[in-house]
Each structure stands twice: as C-alpha cells, then as structure tokens.
C-alpha cells in the first residue's frame, strides 16, 4: 500500500513539473437590485396603485405607454443582472513550436425582471416576472433593438 501511495505522489509531482499552464478565472457581475419576493407578494392587482408600487420597488428601469383592451395604459419594467462566469484552461506543449489548449467555460447571466401593467387610472392590472426579453416580447409599444444589417440585404 505504501508503494502505491509513493507511486501516486511521484506521478503527481511529475505532472506538476511538466511545462505548461493551468489557469482558472472566475468573474461575478451584479447590476441593479433584485426585486424581493416579499415586496412582490404585497402587490395586489386591482388594489395596488402606481404609488404603492413605486414606494415598494423604487424607480423602474423603463416606462412605456401601452394599450390594455383598447384603453390607454402604462408598463413599468424592473430588471436585474447576475452573472457567475467560470473559465478553466489547461495549456501544455506537444512539440517545440506547438501546444494544445483545453478550455472549459461556463457563462450564466441574463437580464431578469419584473413588468407591471397599469390601466389609465394607474391601478395595477397584473405583473409578470422572468427573463426581461421574454416577458416584454409581446407588449405593444415596447421599443425593440434593431439588429445591424449589411448593405444590400
């Protein structure tokens, strides 16, 4: 048993002495405040006003005019971003002027949010939460980013 352990230690030392590079990069990014569940539970469609929502949640990121059942209304959008990205890279030489790389990267982050819908009297009608892009995709009046196009397309 002792010789097996010595062999493993020797193999590990040999690997560590090989020329090469091992790198690990961890990047965390946080933007805007998450809307807590307790504040969200306090919002009551039909009972909450825009003043109640602003008092509980603060200023929104965006405000849009919209129409609800043919009547004017408004949408308030809150968003937050959390990213937790990890990169692990191993590089080692194969021959004199060539090397091999192995990369493993995990990127996890997108803008999540909450969208509040109000009628013309600024009474809360309903709300949605999820990825902000998804929960605003069908709302009339929400500006969409235009993708650049190549001349001639």
MOPE-V471767 format. One record per residue. N is the residue number from 0. SS is DSSP state (hx for helix, st for strand, lp for the rest). BURIAL is b if it has 9 or more other C-alpha atoms within 8 Angstrom, else e. Layout:
n=N ss=SS burial=BURIAL
n=N ss=SS burial=BURIAL
//
This chain:
n=0 ss=lp burial=e
n=1 ss=hx burial=e
n=2 ss=hx burial=e
n=3 ss=hx burial=e
n=4 ss=hx burial=e
n=5 ss=hx burial=e
n=6 ss=hx burial=e
n=7 ss=hx burial=e
n=8 ss=hx burial=e
n=9 ss=hx burial=e
n=10 ss=hx burial=e
n=11 ss=hx burial=e
n=12 ss=hx burial=e
n=13 ss=hx burial=e
n=14 ss=hx burial=e
n=15 ss=hx burial=e
n=16 ss=hx burial=e
n=17 ss=lp burial=e
n=18 ss=lp burial=e
n=19 ss=st burial=e
n=20 ss=st burial=e
n=21 ss=st burial=e
n=22 ss=st burial=e
n=23 ss=st burial=e
n=24 ss=st burial=e
n=25 ss=st burial=e
n=26 ss=st burial=e
n=27 ss=st burial=e
n=28 ss=st burial=e
n=29 ss=st burial=e
n=30 ss=st burial=e
n=31 ss=lp burial=e
n=32 ss=lp burial=e
n=33 ss=lp burial=e
n=34 ss=lp burial=b
n=35 ss=lp burial=e
n=36 ss=hx burial=e
n=37 ss=hx burial=e
n=38 ss=hx burial=b
n=39 ss=hx burial=e
n=40 ss=hx burial=e
n=41 ss=hx burial=e
n=42 ss=lp burial=b
n=43 ss=lp burial=e
n=44 ss=lp burial=b
n=45 ss=lp burial=e
n=46 ss=lp burial=e
n=47 ss=lp burial=b
n=48 ss=st burial=b
n=49 ss=hx burial=b
n=50 ss=hx burial=e
n=51 ss=hx burial=b
n=52 ss=hx burial=b
n=53 ss=hx burial=b
n=54 ss=hx burial=e
n=55 ss=hx burial=e
n=56 ss=hx burial=b
n=57 ss=lp burial=e
n=58 ss=lp burial=e
n=59 ss=lp burial=b
n=60 ss=lp burial=e
n=61 ss=st burial=e
n=62 ss=st burial=b
n=63 ss=st burial=b
n=64 ss=st burial=b
n=65 ss=st burial=b
n=66 ss=st burial=b
n=67 ss=st burial=e
n=68 ss=lp burial=e
n=69 ss=lp burial=e
n=70 ss=st burial=e
n=71 ss=st burial=b
n=72 ss=st burial=b
n=73 ss=st burial=b
n=74 ss=st burial=b
n=75 ss=st burial=b
n=76 ss=st burial=b
n=77 ss=st burial=b
n=78 ss=st burial=b
n=79 ss=st burial=b
n=80 ss=st burial=b
n=81 ss=st burial=b
n=82 ss=st burial=b
n=83 ss=st burial=b
n=84 ss=st burial=b
n=85 ss=st burial=b
n=86 ss=st burial=b
n=87 ss=st burial=b
n=88 ss=st burial=b
n=89 ss=st burial=b
n=90 ss=st burial=b
n=91 ss=st burial=b
n=92 ss=st burial=b
n=93 ss=st burial=e
n=94 ss=st burial=e
n=95 ss=lp burial=e
n=96 ss=lp burial=e
n=97 ss=st burial=e
n=98 ss=st burial=b
n=99 ss=st burial=e
n=100 ss=st burial=e
n=101 ss=st burial=e
n=102 ss=st burial=e
n=103 ss=st burial=e
n=104 ss=st burial=e
n=105 ss=st burial=e
n=106 ss=lp burial=e
n=107 ss=lp burial=e
n=108 ss=lp burial=b
n=109 ss=lp burial=e
n=110 ss=st burial=b
n=111 ss=st burial=b
n=112 ss=st burial=b
n=113 ss=st burial=b
n=114 ss=st burial=b
n=115 ss=st burial=b
n=116 ss=st burial=b
n=117 ss=st burial=b
n=118 ss=lp burial=b
n=119 ss=lp burial=b
n=120 ss=lp burial=e
n=121 ss=lp burial=b
n=122 ss=st burial=b
n=123 ss=st burial=b
n=124 ss=st burial=b
n=125 ss=st burial=e
n=126 ss=st burial=b
n=127 ss=st burial=e
n=128 ss=st burial=b
n=129 ss=st burial=b
n=130 ss=st burial=b
n=131 ss=hx burial=b
n=132 ss=hx burial=e
n=133 ss=hx burial=e
n=134 ss=hx burial=b
n=135 ss=lp burial=b
n=136 ss=lp burial=e
n=137 ss=lp burial=e
n=138 ss=lp burial=e
n=139 ss=lp burial=e
n=140 ss=lp burial=e
n=141 ss=lp burial=e
n=142 ss=lp burial=e
n=143 ss=lp burial=e
n=144 ss=lp burial=e
n=145 ss=lp burial=e
n=146 ss=lp burial=e
n=147 ss=lp burial=e
n=148 ss=lp burial=e
n=149 ss=lp burial=e
n=150 ss=lp burial=e
n=151 ss=lp burial=e
n=152 ss=lp burial=e
//
